[in-house]
């Protein structure tokens, strides 16, 4: 069975572990894209229009015998300068005929097996050098893919130490690229609490949190997630598979649990 090196916090080889069979699976781009699209739909906010929109007025039709249409008209506006109002969709200034409604179902569904297969494909793609490079990660100085580190990384509590560990593993170029890639968003989103667009970089998968989450949250592009919480949104942000993942050894060993699904 193929082996993978486990690195210590200084970036030196510590021991070897078995490579899970999940990395031998050929990634399916279609499943990853489908699961990502469905995951994105769950974050959408339902919106609709007020049912009384366009109806808050005292307009009334004049009836027949006036040589004009029977569209509702504002009272006291005079003839023939009366204007149509929002009660009828066909008139100028009228309400929308079929406005969007809150009853519309925007959340999409996915079969459980398909969802699990998409996770397997995304994990497998993260262990393929070609897929990771195609996603734009700078990994020329990274010793190997998949990258596994000792469980002691879960106890890191200082951001400076966390940055140093990532740099020792050859990830400094990646971190610098992400930091310099911060851009101001185009459009109205600038004034809606999302002024900047940040790139996604390294995903650190752990088994338990002993301080690493707080230590990593101020490093641009770096996400830390527990193995049990892995989702397609983390493994393939934006539907693009091949994310650069740093596995804690215990989390890497738990990948064997997916072998029953292969």
N, C-alpha and C positions, 0 to 999 in steps of 0.2 A: 504494500500500500504506500502511496506517495506521502511524503512527510513535509511539514511546514515548520520553519524556525519560529521560536518564541523569543522575543527580545525583552531585555530588561529596561529600566528607566534611563539607562545611559546609552541606549541604542546598540548594545552588544548582544550577541547570540547567547541564549541561556540554555535552551533545550529544544527538543523536537516533539511535535504532536502529529497525530494522523490527520491527513486531509479528508474532511467530510465528503461523501459521495455527491453531495448537492452541487459541488463546483464542477462536476463532470457533465451536468445537464446543459444542453444547448438552450440558451435564453430565447424566449419567445417575445419579440418586440410588440406584437399585436396584443398579447394578454396584458403586458405591462402598461401599454397606452390605454387600454380599455379600463383597467382597474384604477389608473390614475385619474381618468376622466370622471369615473363614478365617485371616487374619493373627493374630488374637487366639487362635485355637485352637492355634497353634504354640507359644505360651508356656505352655500348660497342663502341669502336672506329672502324669505318670501315677501313679495311686495304686491300691492294692488291699489285700486282707486276707491275713494269714498263712494258709497252707493248713492249718496245724495248729490254728488258732483254734477253741476249744470242744472239742478232742479230747484235751487234755493232762490226762487223769484216768484212774482205774482203774475207772470205772463199768462195771457189767455187769447185764444183765437177769436177773430171777429165773426167767424161764420161765413155764410154765403151772401151774395148780393152786393159785394163791394168791389168786385173786379180784381181782387188780389187773392193770393193763396191763403189758406186757413191756418198758416203757421202761427204758433203762439207769439204774441207781441206784448211789449211792456205797456202797461196801462198809463194813459196820460201822455204818451209820447207824440200823439197827433197823427193825422193822415195827410199826405202819403209818406211822411218821413219815418214811419214806425220801423223799427229794426227787429229782426228775428233774434231770439235768445236761445239759450242752451238746452231747451227741453227736447228739441228734435235733432237727430243726427244729420238730416239732409240739408238743414239750413246753415247759412253762414254764421259762424260763431257757435254752432251747436255742439252738444256733448259728443263724446266718442261713441260710436255705435257698439263696439265690443271692447271695452277697456280691459286691461289685464286685471286678473282677480287673485285674491289671496288663496282661493281654493285650488289654484293650479299646483300640480305636484311637480316640484323641481328636483326632488331627490331621486336618484336612479338606484337600481338594485343590481346585485351581481350574485351569481351562484357561489356557494361556499367553496366548492372544489376549484372553480375557476379562480377565485380569490387566492386560494392557497397556492395554486400553480403560478399565479402572477408573482407572489412573494418569492417562491422558489426561483423563478426566472430572474427576478431582480437581484437576489443574493448571488446567484450564479454569475450574472453579468458583472457584479462588483469584484469578482475574483478573476476576471479576464482582463489581461493587460490592454488588449485592443479596445475593448468597450470603455475602460476607464480613461484611456487617452482620447478616444473620440468624444468623450463628454467634456474635454477641455482641461482636465487636471494635469498639473505639472508633477510628474512622478519619475523624472530621470534620475534623481538621487535617492529614490526609495529603494531599499534593498530587495524587496519582493512583494508580490501581490498574490494572495491575500496577506495582509499585514497583521500579525498577532503580537500582543504585548502582555507582559506579566500583570497579574491581578492587582499588584500594588498600585497601579495607576488609579484605581478606584478610590484610594485614600488621599490623593492629592487635593490640597485645599487652597493653594496659592496659584493665581493666574500666571504669575511670572514663572513658576516651576512648570506649570502645564505647557506654556509656550516653549520653554527650554526642552522639554521631553519631545515635543512634536518636531522641533528643529533637529534634535539628535537623530531622529528617524528619517531625516531627509525631506521634511515637509515644509521647510522654511520658505522656499520659493512659492509654494502653493498659498501659504498664509499671506505673504506679501502681495501676491497677485490679487487675492480677494480683498484685502484692505484697500488697495489702490483702485479697485473696481467699483467702489461706491459711487453711485450716480444719482443726480437729482431727477426725480420722475417728471416726465412730460405730462401736461394736462392738469385737470382740476384736482387730482389726487394729492397734489402738493399741499393743498389747504384742508385736507381731510384726514390728517394724522398719519399720512404715509408719504412724506416728502422724499425719502431716499429709497433707492432700490439697491439691495444688497445681494451679492452672489452667494450661492451655497458652496461649501467646501467640504471639510472632513466630517464624517459621521463617526462618532465614537460609540460603540455598542458595549454596554457593560452588563454585569449580572446584578450588582448591588451598588448603591450610591453611598459613599462615605465622605462626600465632600466634593467630588469631581464635577458635579453639575454646576455648582456655584463658581468653581474655579475656571470653568470653560465658557461661561455665558457671556463674558466680555471680550472673547476672541472672535473677531468677525468671521462669519461663515461656518464656524464649528458648532455642531449639534451633538448633544450627548443624550442617549436614549437607552432604556433598559431593554434587554433581549425580549422580554414578554410583551413589550409595547411596540415592537417593530411593525411598521406599516408601509404601504406602497408610497405614501407621501414622504416618508423619510428616505426610503431606499432609492426612489426615482422621482425627485422633485421636478415638477413640470412635465412628467411623463418621460423624462430622459433617463434611461438606465445607465449603469456603470459608475455609480457614485463611489468615491474613494472612502473606504471604511477601515477604521482601526478597531480591531476586535480585542477585547479583554479575553484572556485565555479561557476563563470559565464560560463566557458567552459563546466563544468559538466552539467549545466542546459540546454545548447544547444544540448546535446545528444538527447533531445526529438525530434529534427528535423529528426532524423533517424527512429523514430517510424513509420512514414508513409511507410517506405520501408520494414518493418517487415511483 
